[in-house]
Amino acid sequence: MTKTNIARLIILILVFLFFVLYFMQASGYNEYAKNKENMLTEEQIKEYEEDIAAGKDVTIKDYLNKDKVNYENNISKLGLDLSYLIESIFNKGMNSFFDMLNDAVSS
């Protein structure tokens, strides 16, 4: 592959990623995910209302989901370490690419 083909490929990948992120933002995916995390379930709301009606001292922390399961194991740790390695390599590559691009434009 020549340098122009590599540059075109990288630019196409960046444009594709931009559109993916743009449409995720436009569709409200992130807001939906955040809202879903913050909503109480119907059972929790009923339990809360019953406790208020009974005159109990209540706080919202008593009704939040506490069933957080830890799925961490050696394979997931290896995957996380691998993703950090790929991230650092990608960051170095993108920095050098933009440095080369900056040198080409400024020359």
ChimeraX attribute file (.defattr): number of C-alpha atoms within 10 A of each C-alpha:
attribute: neighborCount
match mode: 1-to-1
recipient: residues
	/A:1	5
	/A:2	6
	/A:3	8
	/A:4	9
	/A:5	10
	/A:6	11
	/A:7	13
	/A:8	11
	/A:9	12
	/A:10	14
	/A:11	12
	/A:12	12
	/A:13	11
	/A:14	12
	/A:15	12
	/A:16	12
	/A:17	11
	/A:18	12
	/A:19	11
	/A:20	12
	/A:21	12
	/A:22	11
	/A:23	11
	/A:24	13
	/A:25	12
	/A:26	10
	/A:27	11
	/A:28	10
	/A:29	12
	/A:30	12
	/A:31	12
	/A:32	11
	/A:33	10
	/A:34	10
	/A:35	11
	/A:36	11
	/A:37	10
	/A:38	11
	/A:39	11
	/A:40	14
	/A:41	12
	/A:42	9
	/A:43	10
	/A:44	16
	/A:45	13
	/A:46	11
	/A:47	12
	/A:48	18
	/A:49	13
	/A:50	12
	/A:51	13
	/A:52	12
	/A:53	9
	/A:54	9
	/A:55	9
	/A:56	10
	/A:57	7
	/A:58	12
	/A:59	9
	/A:60	9
	/A:61	8
	/A:62	10
	/A:63	15
	/A:64	13
	/A:65	12
	/A:66	8
	/A:67	6
	/A:68	6
	/A:69	6
	/A:70	6
	/A:71	6
	/A:72	8
	/A:73	9
	/A:74	8
	/A:75	9
	/A:76	11
	/A:77	11
	/A:78	11
	/A:79	12
	/A:80	12
	/A:81	12
	/A:82	12
	/A:83	12
	/A:84	12
	/A:85	12
	/A:86	12
	/A:87	12
	/A:88	12
	/A:89	12
	/A:90	12
	/A:91	12
	/A:92	12
	/A:93	12
	/A:94	13
	/A:95	12
	/A:96	12
	/A:97	14
	/A:98	12
	/A:99	12
	/A:100	12
	/A:101	13
	/A:102	11
	/A:103	10
	/A:104	9
	/A:105	8
	/A:106	7
	/A:107	6
